[in-house]
Amino acid sequence: MTRLTHALAMIDAANARDPKLEDGRPAALLYGERMSVELAQLVPAPSEVLAIAARGQHIERWLLLRSDFPEGKAGYHAWRKEQGRRHGLRVAEIMAEAGYDQDDCDRVGVLLRKEGIKRDAEVQALEDVICFTFLRWYFAPFAAERTAEELPGIVDKTARKMSARARALALKEFALPEPFAGFFRDPA
């Protein structure tokens, strides 16, 4: 077993403990697998650190509840920031156990905390993968729980996070009706 397969297997083992099920499987495990599939489609030869970050994007996410943070946008952002910090530490711990050096362990934290989005190619690639995973697997059920007035803002925010290349691919990949497609052609 290579250190990459070892790290991915440890992430999968951690995520297999997710009590929330989706399609009869632990939701975090399924999410990690979907992230890896999208990564393979968007980035043909990712670094090992990027591959690990994609798989570990939501590692043990259920351990930090959204309800433990205040309601509203500020509480949501605080929860997301703390999740990124925790995910970075946990994945770095797994990488060290798998034999990765400190530089790689530090780097995965940068990716998972999304430091340098729009400036760092790997951070941006991870964000593109996150957005594709959301659009392909999670947008429809997410949208079903939102009002029609909320959806344009959500789609706009998703498009603005993506690189120009990923936005162009999303227009080809997904049947986006107007006005949603417009956000991918010309993000605000």
URVEN-V833081 format. One record per residue. N is the residue number from 1. RES is the residue in one letter. SS is DSSP state (a for helix, b for strand, c for the rest). PHI is phi in whole degrees, -180 to 180 (999 if undefined). D_LAST is the distance of its C-alpha to the last C-alpha in whole Angstrom. Layout:
# URVEN-V833081
((N RES SS PHI D_LAST) (N RES SS PHI D_LAST))
This chain:
# URVEN-V833081
((1 M c 999 46) (2 T c -77 43) (3 R a -64 41) (4 L a -65 38) (5 T a -64 40) (6 H a -65 41) (7 A a -63 38) (8 L a -63 36) (9 A a -65 40) (10 M a -68 40) (11 I a -64 36) (12 D a -61 37) (13 A a -63 40) (14 A a -64 38) (15 N a -73 36) (16 A c -68 38) (17 R c -87 39) (18 D c -61 36) (19 P c -73 38) (20 K c -81 35) (21 L b -106 36) (22 E b -137 34) (23 D c 53 36) (24 G c 77 39) (25 R b -125 37) (26 P b -56 36) (27 A a -60 32) (28 A a -67 31) (29 L a -65 34) (30 L a -63 32) (31 Y a -60 28) (32 G a -59 30) (33 E a -64 31) (34 R a -64 28) (35 M a -61 26) (36 S a -64 29) (37 V a -65 29) (38 E a -64 25) (39 L a -59 25) (40 A a -61 28) (41 Q a -76 26) (42 L a -91 23) (43 V c -130 25) (44 P c -59 29) (45 A c -134 31) (46 P c -71 29) (47 S c -66 31) (48 E a -62 33) (49 V a -64 31) (50 L a -65 28) (51 A a -61 30) (52 I a -70 31) (53 A a -61 28) (54 A a -62 27) (55 R a -68 30) (56 G c -96 30) (57 Q c -50 26) (58 H c -118 28) (59 I c -56 31) (60 E c 50 33) (61 R a -59 30) (62 W a -67 33) (63 L a -75 35) (64 L c -119 32) (65 L c -79 31) (66 R a -61 28) (67 S a -68 31) (68 D a -80 32) (69 F c -118 29) (70 P c -60 29) (71 E c -65 27) (72 G a 92 23) (73 K a -63 20) (74 A a -64 22) (75 G a -65 25) (76 Y a -62 22) (77 H a -65 21) (78 A a -64 24) (79 W a -63 25) (80 R a -62 23) (81 K a -64 24) (82 E a -67 27) (83 Q a -61 27) (84 G a -60 25) (85 R a -62 28) (86 R a -64 31) (87 H a -62 30) (88 G a -61 30) (89 L a -66 33) (90 R a -67 35) (91 V a -68 33) (92 A a -62 35) (93 E a -61 38) (94 I a -64 38) (95 M a -62 38) (96 A a -61 40) (97 E a -64 43) (98 A a -82 42) (99 G c 108 43) (100 Y c -80 40) (101 D c -81 40) (102 Q a -62 38) (103 D a -60 36) (104 D a -66 34) (105 C a -65 35) (106 D a -67 33) (107 R a -63 30) (108 V a -62 29) (109 G a -64 29) (110 V a -58 26) (111 L a -65 24) (112 L a -73 25) (113 R c -88 24) (114 K c 60 20) (115 E c -79 21) (116 G c 93 20) (117 I c -57 17) (118 K c 76 15) (119 R c -118 18) (120 D c -108 21) (121 A a -59 21) (122 E a -73 23) (123 V a -62 21) (124 Q a -66 18) (125 A a -61 20) (126 L a -62 21) (127 E a -63 17) (128 D a -61 17) (129 V a -63 20) (130 I a -59 20) (131 C a -66 17) (132 F a -64 19) (133 T a -62 22) (134 F a -61 20) (135 L a -63 19) (136 R a -74 22) (137 W a -110 24) (138 Y a -121 23) (139 F a -64 20) (140 A a -59 23) (141 P a -67 25) (142 F a -63 22) (143 A a -65 21) (144 A a -64 24) (145 E c -98 24) (146 R c -118 21) (147 T c -81 21) (148 A a -61 19) (149 E a -72 17) (150 E a -78 16) (151 L a -62 15) (152 P a -57 12) (153 G a -64 10) (154 I a -67 12) (155 V a -66 11) (156 D a -60 7) (157 K a -63 9) (158 T a -63 11) (159 A a -62 9) (160 R a -65 7) (161 K a -75 11) (162 M c -88 12) (163 S c -72 13) (164 A a -59 12) (165 R a -62 16) (166 A a -67 16) (167 R a -62 13) (168 A a -64 15) (169 L a -65 18) (170 A a -63 16) (171 L a -63 16) (172 K a -78 20) (173 E a -80 21) (174 F c -114 20) (175 A c -83 20) (176 L c -91 17) (177 P c -76 17) (178 E c -71 15) (179 P c -86 13) (180 F a -61 12) (181 A a -59 13) (182 G a -60 10) (183 F a -66 7) (184 F a -84 9) (185 R a -79 10) (186 D c -144 6) (187 P c -66 4) (188 A c -67 0))
